[in-house]
Amino acid sequence: MGPAAYVIAILGCADGSAACQPVATVATRYESHAACSAATGAALASSSDFDFPTIVAECRAVSTIPAAQVKERPAAPGVISREG
């Protein structure tokens, strides 16, 4: 079964986008990759406060498991989640 939704991951990059790491995930879920891609510009515009030479947005598929059934885990060091 394919992904049910997509989210925008914000990545901070150094060395000309060769070394990128996740710095935020926009909480909004999109029903298609096209809808997610259309929203990346706005997500980038509101994510300019990270200390990286380059910030990029990438759509990532999320699982079909209902959020109520997923146990929350602390974010990895350097990763934050913000409401979009």
C-alpha positions, 0 to 999 in steps of 0.5 A: 500500500502506498503512502497516504500523505506527504509532509514537507521536510526542511533541510539545512545544507552546507557545502553546496547542498552536499551535506544536508540535514533535517532541521524541521518538519512542517506539520501540515499533511498533503494528499498528493506529492503535487500539492506538497510540492506546490507548498514548498515555496511558502514553507521555505519562506517561513523557514529562513531562521536556520543557521545554514548557507542553504535551506531546501524543502523536500516532500516526504511520504508518511505512513498510513498509520493513524496518528493516534496509534503512533507513540511520539518520540523525542526529536533527534538532536538538531531536529525540530518540528514546527506547525505550518 
